[in-house]
Amino acid sequence: MSLTDELLAKLQGAPLQQVSQQLGISDTQASGAISAALPVLMGALGNNASQPQGAQALLGALQNNHSGLDLGGVLGSVLGGGGGGAASDGAGILGHIFGGSQQKVETGLAQATQLDSGRTSQLLQILAPIVMAFLAQRLGGGQADAGSLSQALGQEKQQVQQQGGPAGGLLGSLLDQDGDGQLGVGDLLKLGGNLLGGKR
């Protein structure tokens, strides 16, 4: 089972209902939207972690800001507005994950899920801290290293692209920054600069 599928399974039931209430949409709509958004988030993180400095920065973020948090607690602070600090700052996390492409992702997801862009943006802000807490739990423990994180997330990215659908298409267009249909070195450098705050 992929990490994305595992997290999707964890979000069924009460968490899904909380998200649908927060967004003012039906459980079915919320389920579809989460199923489209999660692979894009995981795939983009896989792309960030494909470069050594990106993987190292992501591992640091998981261990420093997101470790020891359970999904229920993160959900509560994200949906309940309880100040969870950096760990539940969805907008800040999205800025690191997508860099300058965040608008493009939100627009693409809005088209794929039939939600308006405001709700799509809200959904991503809810999911980003949940994804980070989940990855911290699964991959960011004391023994974790940047290499294994990069490998695990790289597999997620591959799966998303192979499965295609809205998430695969969105991830493909996100990775192809210069619009030529191919992921070149220029795209990777651009992504490397945008992602994770552009720290070198």
Disulfide bonds with the S-S distance in Angstrom:
none
